[in-house]
């Protein structure tokens, strides 16, 4: 009996072990890493072996720390402080209060040049390191899980010949998803980008014209930019013409970090899976000192303020403008800010280098969230039902907050142009108008009403790819079509040719019959014929 029980136990343990796989992770930086970290922890909890491949220049992935998973660090020429400076320049590019057009163009050129040097360094550090590639091949990974923020991750998956799962937010104008992933984006009701309030999924004729032109412009800029940058790196590494978009398009599953509580209704492909808010969780108790501060707010409650992990400080002018506004509301304010203390900082506001944002947003006294519009913070606000005042800075943040604005859950301001009064008015609107709370609670109910938790779904699809050695059966055949075949322009040309040929033959036949009949029946023709006789 004992040996029988022991045998069953061993078999069950073996079955559990057999389901475990080996996952290679190429992470993004900053909040992108925090988002992927939640998935990595869950994979480890399910007995998968996880290795995080990271460059020695990574500014935010703590590869020296001891974890439940393994870090594999590859060396690059660029130092960590140099890489951090590249990202800082990118952030500061959007924080300039007053620069000339020439200075702005010069800054953009410098930032893009430095970023491509960083990308080239990382790509070649990975893919020209034969020892590293040999070690990775010998490890026999089942899947590669990456964020597009990590350059050449798709090329690594192709080099190792393993399935690839991407994690990303629907990008600026849907360029990656639309042009590389072949996700349909009808310009009649899918807005290209939310730079203007009026471009939502309900557009007038003139707005549809504008939207169509934006799609054309975005597509052209994206194609030209890729041809001059990443396509050259990919081609050099591969030794043959290779495009980044085609390589990225081979990904088996695209995990999109949003959901229908956020997105406008739109077409979605079978290998695109929504997992927005996968990092969200119930709030935990706050640190004692912070709890005492928020409890001192009384019935007024408190406001959470954070511009994310990429923005630690502001110009003193901006900081004073914001601090002055925060001092004019009755609520307490918890502000994540690591810069020099503003001169106008009021007693109701406390600054912290770091805050437990999810726990603060889940606190019963939280009344509003001032945010830059990063996807992670935005979903924590949706999860806990907290209305927002948006101060978007760059990348997808303006688009994120415009979605929240059109859904009635946020007021959006321009951080570089706003005055203290603008921020005060925005906060009063969100705090005093009950429609904002009602709207965010409606989105929160939608978010929680899912058949599977977002984190479980993300891990499920990674495991699905491991079990099935990929998910090519979910990729549409659009990847194998040329642009004119995709839009059926060859079919249209053929059908138009047929119509033209039939029309031509019909006209010719009618003309011939008309001349024939006209000559026989015309009286002058008969007179001429009798005279000749």
C-alpha positions in Angstrom: 0.0 0.0 0.0 2.8 2.4 1.0 4.8 1.7 -2.2 1.7 2.1 -4.3 0.9 5.5 -2.8 4.6 6.5 -3.2 4.5 5.5 -6.9 1.4 7.5 -7.6 3.0 10.5 -5.8 6.2 10.2 -7.9 4.1 9.9 -11.1 2.1 13.0 -10.3 5.2 15.0 -9.5 6.7 13.8 -12.8 3.6 14.9 -14.7 3.8 18.4 -13.1 7.5 18.6 -13.9 6.9 17.5 -17.5 4.6 20.5 -18.1 7.3 22.9 -17.0 9.2 24.7 -19.8 12.2 26.9 -20.3 11.5 30.6 -21.1 14.0 33.1 -22.4 13.0 36.7 -21.6 14.3 39.9 -23.4 12.8 42.7 -21.3 12.1 46.3 -21.8 13.1 49.1 -19.4 11.4 51.2 -16.8 7.6 50.4 -16.5 7.9 47.9 -19.3 10.2 45.8 -17.1 7.7 46.1 -14.1 4.9 44.8 -16.4 6.9 41.8 -17.6 8.1 41.1 -14.1 4.6 40.2 -13.1 4.4 37.6 -15.8 7.9 36.2 -15.0 7.0 35.8 -11.3 3.8 33.9 -12.3 5.8 31.7 -14.7 8.2 30.8 -11.9 5.3 30.1 -9.6 4.1 27.5 -12.2 7.5 25.8 -12.1 8.9 27.1 -15.4 12.6 27.9 -15.7 13.1 31.6 -16.6 16.2 33.3 -17.9 16.3 37.0 -18.4 18.8 38.1 -21.0 19.9 41.7 -20.5 22.7 43.9 -21.6 25.4 45.2 -19.2 24.2 48.8 -20.0 20.6 48.2 -18.9 19.6 51.2 -16.7 16.7 49.7 -14.9 16.7 45.9 -15.0 18.4 44.9 -11.7 20.5 42.0 -13.1 23.0 42.0 -10.1 20.1 41.2 -7.7 19.5 37.6 -6.6 16.1 36.4 -7.9 14.1 33.2 -8.2 15.0 33.2 -11.9 18.3 33.6 -13.7 19.9 36.7 -15.2 22.2 36.2 -18.2 24.2 39.4 -18.9 25.9 40.1 -22.2 28.6 42.8 -22.5 28.2 45.8 -24.7 30.4 48.8 -25.4 28.1 51.4 -23.9 28.2 51.9 -20.2 25.1 52.0 -18.0 25.4 55.7 -17.3 25.7 56.4 -21.0 22.6 54.3 -21.8 20.7 56.0 -19.0 21.7 59.4 -20.5 20.2 58.3 -23.9 16.9 57.5 -22.2 17.1 60.7 -20.1 17.6 62.8 -23.3 14.6 61.1 -24.8 12.4 62.0 -21.8 13.8 65.6 -21.6 13.0 66.1 -25.3 9.3 66.3 -24.3 9.8 68.5 -21.2 11.2 71.6 -22.9 9.2 74.7 -22.0 10.5 77.1 -24.6 12.8 76.0 -27.5 13.0 77.2 -31.1 11.9 75.0 -34.0 15.6 74.6 -35.0 16.6 73.6 -31.4 13.7 71.1 -31.3 14.8 69.5 -34.6 18.4 69.4 -33.4 17.4 67.7 -30.2 15.3 65.1 -32.0 18.1 64.3 -34.4 20.6 64.0 -31.5 18.2 61.7 -29.5 17.4 59.5 -32.4 21.1 59.2 -33.4 22.1 58.2 -29.8 19.2 55.8 -29.5 20.3 54.0 -32.8 23.9 53.8 -31.4 22.4 52.1 -28.3 20.2 49.8 -30.4 23.1 48.8 -32.6 25.3 48.1 -29.6 22.7 45.8 -28.0 21.9 44.0 -31.2 25.5 43.2 -32.1 26.3 42.5 -28.5 23.7 39.7 -28.6 23.8 38.4 -32.1 27.6 38.6 -32.8 28.5 36.9 -29.5 29.1 33.3 -30.6 29.7 32.1 -27.1 26.4 33.6 -25.9 24.5 32.1 -28.9 26.1 28.7 -28.4 25.0 28.8 -24.7 21.5 29.8 -25.6 21.2 27.1 -28.2 22.4 24.5 -25.8 19.8 25.6 -23.3 17.0 24.5 -25.6 14.5 27.2 -24.7 10.8 26.5 -25.5 9.8 30.2 -26.1 11.2 33.7 -26.2 9.2 36.3 -24.4 10.1 40.0 -25.2 9.1 43.6 -25.3 9.8 45.6 -28.5 11.6 48.1 -26.3 14.5 45.5 -26.4 15.9 45.8 -29.9 16.5 42.7 -32.1 14.6 40.4 -29.7 12.6 39.1 -32.8 15.9 38.5 -34.6 17.1 36.4 -31.6 14.0 34.3 -31.7 14.6 33.6 -35.4 18.3 32.9 -34.8 17.5 30.4 -32.0 14.6 29.0 -34.1 12.1 29.2 -31.1 8.6 30.5 -30.9 8.2 34.2 -30.0 5.7 36.0 -27.7 5.5 39.8 -27.8 4.3 42.0 -25.0 3.3 45.6 -25.9 0.8 48.4 -25.8 -0.9 49.2 -29.1 1.8 51.6 -30.4 1.7 55.1 -31.8 -0.7 55.0 -34.8 -0.8 51.2 -34.5 2.3 51.0 -36.7 3.9 47.8 -35.4 0.6 46.0 -35.1 -0.9 47.3 -38.3 2.2 47.1 -40.6 4.1 44.3 -39.0 1.4 42.2 -37.3 -1.1 42.7 -40.1 -3.9 43.8 -37.7 -6.7 45.4 -39.6 -7.3 49.1 -38.9 -10.1 50.6 -41.0 -9.5 54.3 -41.1 -13.3 54.9 -41.2 -13.7 54.1 -37.5 -10.2 53.3 -36.0 -8.4 56.7 -35.2 -4.8 56.7 -36.2 -3.6 58.7 -33.2 -5.3 60.8 -30.5 -3.4 64.1 -31.0 -6.7 65.9 -31.3 -9.8 65.5 -29.2 -12.1 64.9 -32.2 -10.5 61.8 -33.5 -12.3 59.0 -31.8 -14.1 55.9 -33.3 -17.0 58.2 -34.3 -15.8 60.5 -37.1 -17.5 62.9 -39.5 -16.5 63.0 -43.2 -13.8 65.6 -42.7 -12.4 63.7 -39.7 -12.3 60.6 -41.8 -10.4 62.5 -44.4 -8.0 63.7 -41.8 -7.7 60.2 -40.3 -6.9 58.7 -43.8 -4.2 61.3 -44.4 -2.7 60.6 -40.9 -2.5 56.9 -41.7 -0.7 57.7 -45.0 1.7 60.0 -43.2 2.4 57.6 -40.3 2.9 54.7 -42.7 5.3 56.6 -44.9 7.3 57.9 -41.9 7.5 54.5 -40.3 8.6 52.8 -43.5 11.3 55.4 -44.3 12.5 55.4 -40.7 12.8 51.6 -40.5 14.6 51.5 -43.9 17.2 54.0 -42.7 17.6 52.6 -39.2 16.7 49.1 -38.0 16.5 47.5 -41.4 20.2 48.4 -41.9 21.1 46.8 -38.6 19.1 43.6 -39.3 20.6 43.4 -42.8 24.1 43.8 -41.5 23.7 41.1 -38.8 21.9 38.6 -41.1 24.2 39.3 -44.1 21.2 39.5 -46.4 18.4 42.0 -47.0 16.2 41.8 -43.9 13.5 44.1 -42.5 12.6 44.6 -38.9 8.9 44.6 -39.7 8.9 41.3 -41.5 11.0 39.7 -38.7 8.7 41.1 -35.9 5.7 39.9 -37.9 6.8 36.3 -37.3 5.8 36.5 -33.7 3.4 33.7 -32.6 1.4 35.7 -30.1 1.0 39.4 -29.4 0.1 40.2 -25.8 -1.5 43.6 -25.9 -1.4 45.5 -22.6 -4.9 47.0 -22.9 -8.5 45.7 -22.9 -12.0 46.7 -24.1 -12.4 48.8 -21.0 -9.8 51.1 -22.7 -9.9 50.4 -26.4 -12.5 51.5 -28.9 -14.2 48.4 -30.5 -12.1 47.3 -33.5 -11.1 44.2 -35.5 -8.6 41.8 -33.8 -6.6 38.9 -35.1 -6.6 35.4 -33.5 -2.9 35.8 -32.3 -3.6 39.2 -30.6 -4.6 38.8 -27.0 -5.7 41.6 -24.6 -4.0 41.3 -21.2 -4.4 44.9 -19.9 -4.0 45.4 -16.1 -2.2 42.0 -15.6 0.0 43.6 -12.9 -3.0 45.0 -10.9 -3.8 43.5 -7.5 -5.8 44.3 -4.3 -4.2 47.0 -2.2 -2.0 46.2 0.7 -1.6 48.3 3.9 0.5 51.5 3.5 3.7 52.2 5.4 2.8 53.6 8.9 4.0 57.1 8.3 2.2 57.3 4.9 -1.0 55.8 6.4 -1.0 58.5 9.1 -0.6 61.2 6.6 -3.5 60.1 4.3 -5.8 59.4 7.4 -5.2 63.1 8.4 -7.1 64.1 5.3 -10.4 63.5 6.9 -13.5 63.4 4.7 -11.7 65.3 2.0 -9.5 62.3 1.2 -6.3 62.5 -0.8 -4.9 62.7 -4.3 -2.1 60.5 -5.7 0.4 62.2 -8.1 3.0 60.4 -10.2 4.7 61.0 -13.6 6.0 57.4 -13.7 9.4 55.8 -13.3 11.0 57.6 -16.2 10.4 61.1 -14.9 12.0 61.8 -11.5 12.0 65.6 -11.5 10.8 68.6 -13.4 12.2 72.1 -14.2 11.8 74.3 -11.1 9.3 76.5 -12.9 7.1 73.5 -13.7 7.5 72.1 -10.2 6.5 75.4 -8.6 3.5 75.8 -10.9 2.3 72.3 -9.9 3.0 72.7 -6.2 1.2 76.0 -6.1 -1.9 74.3 -7.6 -1.8 71.3 -5.2 -1.7 73.7 -2.3 -5.1 75.2 -3.3 -7.2 72.0 -2.9 -8.5 70.8 0.5 -7.3 67.2 -0.2 -3.9 65.9 1.0 -1.5 65.0 -1.9 1.0 62.2 -2.1 3.5 63.2 -4.8 6.2 60.9 -6.3 8.9 63.4 -6.9 12.7 63.2 -6.5 13.8 66.7 -7.6 14.6 69.8 -5.6 11.8 70.7 -3.2 9.6 73.4 -4.9 9.4 76.8 -3.2 5.6 76.8 -3.4 5.2 73.3 -1.8 2.2 73.5 0.6 1.7 71.6 4.0 -1.0 69.4 2.4 1.5 67.9 -0.1 4.3 65.4 0.7 6.9 64.3 -1.8 8.4 60.8 -2.0 11.2 59.3 -4.1 9.0 56.2 -4.5 5.4 55.5 -3.6 3.4 52.2 -3.4 1.1 53.4 -6.2 -1.2 50.4 -6.5 -1.8 50.4 -2.7 -2.4 54.2 -2.7 -4.9 54.0 -5.5 -6.7 51.1 -3.8 -7.0 53.1 -0.5 -10.6 54.0 0.4 -9.7 57.7 0.9 -8.2 58.1 -2.6 -10.2 60.7 -4.6 -8.2 61.3 -7.8 -5.0 60.4 -9.6 -2.8 62.9 -11.4 -0.9 60.8 -14.0 1.3 61.0 -17.1 -0.8 58.3 -18.7 1.5 55.3 -18.6 -0.4 52.1 -19.2 0.5 50.5 -15.9 -0.7 53.5 -13.8 -3.7 54.0 -15.9 -4.8 50.4 -15.4 -4.2 50.6 -11.7 -6.6 53.5 -11.7 -9.2 51.6 -13.7 -8.8 48.5 -11.5 -9.4 50.5 -8.3 -11.9 53.0 -9.9 -10.1 56.3 -9.4 -10.8 59.2 -11.8 -7.8 61.0 -13.4 -6.2 64.3 -14.3 -3.9 63.6 -17.2 -0.5 65.3 -17.9 0.8 63.3 -20.9 4.4 63.6 -21.8 5.4 61.3 -24.7 5.0 58.0 -26.7 1.5 56.4 -26.1 0.6 58.6 -23.1 -1.4 61.3 -25.0 -3.4 58.5 -26.8 -3.9 56.6 -23.5 -5.3 59.7 -21.8 -7.4 60.7 -24.7 -9.2 57.4 -24.5 -9.9 58.0 -20.8 -11.1 61.5 -21.6 -13.5 60.4 -24.3 -14.8 57.7 -21.9 -15.5 60.4 -19.3 -13.0 59.3 -16.8 -10.3 62.0 -17.1 -9.5 65.7 -17.7 -6.3 66.2 -19.8 -3.9 69.1 -19.7 -0.7 70.1 -21.4 2.0 70.0 -18.7 4.3 72.4 -20.6 1.6 75.1 -21.1 -0.7 74.8 -18.1 -0.9 77.4 -15.3 -1.6 76.7 -11.7 -5.2 77.7 -12.2 -5.6 75.2 -15.0 -4.5 72.3 -12.7 -6.7 73.6 -9.9 -9.8 73.8 -12.2 -9.1 70.3 -13.6 -8.8 68.8 -10.1 -12.0 70.5 -8.9 -13.8 69.2 -12.0 -12.7 65.6 -11.4 -13.3 65.8 -7.6 -16.6 67.6 -7.6 -18.3 66.3 -10.7 -19.8 62.8 -9.9 -19.9 61.8 -13.6 -16.1 61.2 -13.6 -16.3 58.7 -10.7 -19.3 57.0 -12.3 -17.5 56.7 -15.6 -14.3 55.2 -14.1 -16.4 52.8 -11.9 -18.2 51.6 -15.1 -14.8 50.9 -16.7 -13.6 49.2 -13.5 -16.7 46.8 -13.6 -15.9 46.0 -17.3 -12.3 45.3 -16.4 -13.2 42.9 -13.6 -15.9 41.2 -15.6 -13.6 38.9 -17.6 -13.7 35.1 -17.9 -10.0 34.9 -17.0 -7.7 37.3 -15.1 -5.4 39.2 -17.4 -2.2 37.7 -15.8 -3.6 34.1 -16.1 -4.4 34.8 -19.7 -0.9 36.1 -20.5 0.7 33.1 -18.9 -1.8 30.7 -20.6 -0.8 31.9 -24.0 2.9 31.6 -23.3 2.3 28.1 -22.1 0.1 27.4 -25.1 3.0 28.4 -27.4 5.3 26.1 -25.5 3.0 23.2 -25.6 2.3 23.5 -29.3 5.8 24.5 -30.4 4.4 27.9 -31.6 1.1 29.2 -32.8 1.6 29.6 -36.6 -1.9 28.4 -37.1 -3.2 31.7 -35.6 -1.2 33.9 -38.0 -3.2 35.2 -41.0 -2.0 34.6 -44.5 -1.7 38.4 -45.0 1.9 38.0 -43.9 2.6 36.1 -47.1 0.9 38.6 -49.4 2.4 41.7 -51.1 0.9 45.1 -50.4 -1.1 45.1 -53.7 -2.3 41.5 -53.1 -3.4 42.4 -49.5 -5.5 45.3 -50.8 -6.7 43.2 -53.8 -5.4 45.8 -56.3 -4.5 43.0 -58.7 -8.0 41.6 -58.5 -9.5 45.1 -59.0 -7.2 45.8 -61.9 -8.2 42.4 -63.5 -12.0 43.1 -63.0 -11.7 46.6 -64.3 -9.9 45.3 -67.4 -12.7 42.8 -67.9 -15.3 45.5 -67.6 -13.3 47.8 -70.0 -13.0 44.9 -72.5 -16.7 44.0 -72.3 -17.7 47.6 -72.6 -15.4 48.1 -75.5 -16.8 45.0 -77.3 -20.3 46.1 -76.5 -19.8 49.6 -77.9 -18.1 48.2 -81.0 -20.9 45.6 -81.6 -23.6 48.3 -81.1 -21.8 50.6 -83.5 -21.5 47.9 -86.1 -25.1 46.9 -85.8 -26.3 50.5 -85.8 -24.4 51.2 -89.0 -25.7 48.0 -90.6 -29.3 48.8 -89.7 -29.1 52.5 -90.5 -27.8 51.9 -94.0 -30.6 49.4 -94.8 -33.5 51.6 -93.5 -32.3 55.1 -94.5 -34.5 56.5 -97.5 -31.6 58.4 -99.0 -29.6 55.3 -99.2 -32.5 53.7 -101.2 -32.7 56.7 -103.6 -28.9 56.6 -104.2 -29.2 52.9 -104.9 -32.1 53.3 -107.5 -30.2 56.1 -109.3 -27.2 53.9 -109.7 -29.5 51.2 -111.3 
